[in-house]
Each structure stands twice: as C-alpha cells, then as structure tokens.
Amino acid sequence: MTEINPYLKIFFGLVFILLGLGYIYKPEIIVRINRIIKETFLNDSYVALHRKNWGFLLLLVGGVLIYMGVSRGLGW
C-alpha cells in the first residue's frame, strides 16, 4: 500500500492549525481572505473568461495524477 509523504501531512496539519487559530483569535483576517478569494477566483466574470484555461489545467493535472497512481499500483 502506498504511503502519504510525512512532510505533506505535517504541512497540511500546520495549515489546519493556523486556520483554526485564525478562526478563534483573528476572525477578521479569515473574513478578509474569504473576500479576496471570492473577488478573484470565484468571481463569475473571471470564471467565464478563464474557464477553458482552468479546465484544461485541471484535466492535465488529474490525468498525470491518475497515471502516476496507476503506474505505481501496477508496477510499471
């Protein structure tokens, strides 16, 4: 069975701890980050203009990840 890189676990653990502390002690920073994400990445006009670019990028990354997982699983 494949294992997840321990550095990846540590990274995401620290991210979640920082987010948790942000929600508890500095909610205005979380609200500001949420507003910035809504204005840039989740903006309807941005999505409409760049949907093909993001779509092809996500398809490429997904295909590469699936190939990496299958090839490791089958021992290619």
Steps between C-alpha positions, in 0.01 A plus 500: 500500500629847420572740780447875509816704533542599868606852403169541321316393814700747708434781251125446493492455877667837546263661250198367687640607837565852368151516352350383828694760696398762245133415544533518878722805551497706176170446316539830312804356316299193398215722379748713300659193340155364418406830333820502294440143383140583406609810306779327307451127454126462551402809304243409231662715233844353575363147481319577175813649341753242616291184523677319215848577634416376850307205359789379286748553783284298740453224241876485442584487871228240562623285210859514621397410855287207381787376280744528791267310731419226250859455388619472861219266588565270205878524528567643151 
